[in-house]
Amino acid sequence: MCPAAWRNDAAPCDAAGRPSNTIFTLGPTLRGLAYETTAIPEIRDQAAVLARCLLTSRALAGPGNAA
């Protein structure tokens, strides 16, 4: 399961306030969620969590289906 931060706050929102399902952010743009987010180790950890989240959601969607 993806952390709530990756489902909502790490995704930029459209004009109606809905989070994107295809665009995510890492690093300093997450400062409101995680203050320590400017050094490479923290960004690397964020990337690993996001990658696992995306792989899991893709696997749940099934072959040939967009997550």
RAUR-V568471 format. One record per pair of residues at least 6 apart in sequence whose ideal C-beta (glycine too) atoms are under 7 Angstrom apart, sorted by sequence separation. I is the first residue (numbers start at 1). J is the second residue. D is the distance in whole Angstrom. If there is no record, write none. Layout:
i = (I:I)
j = (J:J)
d = (D:D)
This chain:
i = (13:14:31:36:37:61:30:11:12:11:28:37:58:27:28:57:8:12:27:11:11:12:54:10:10:27:30:26:6:10:26:26:9:26:24:5:6:6:3:6:2:2:2)
j = (19:20:37:42:43:67:37:19:20:20:37:46:67:37:38:67:19:23:38:23:24:25:67:24:25:43:46:43:24:30:46:47:33:50:50:33:49:50:49:53:53:56:57)
d = (5:7:6:5:7:4:5:4:5:4:6:7:4:6:5:4:5:6:7:6:5:7:7:5:6:5:7:6:7:6:5:6:5:7:6:5:7:6:7:5:4:7:7)
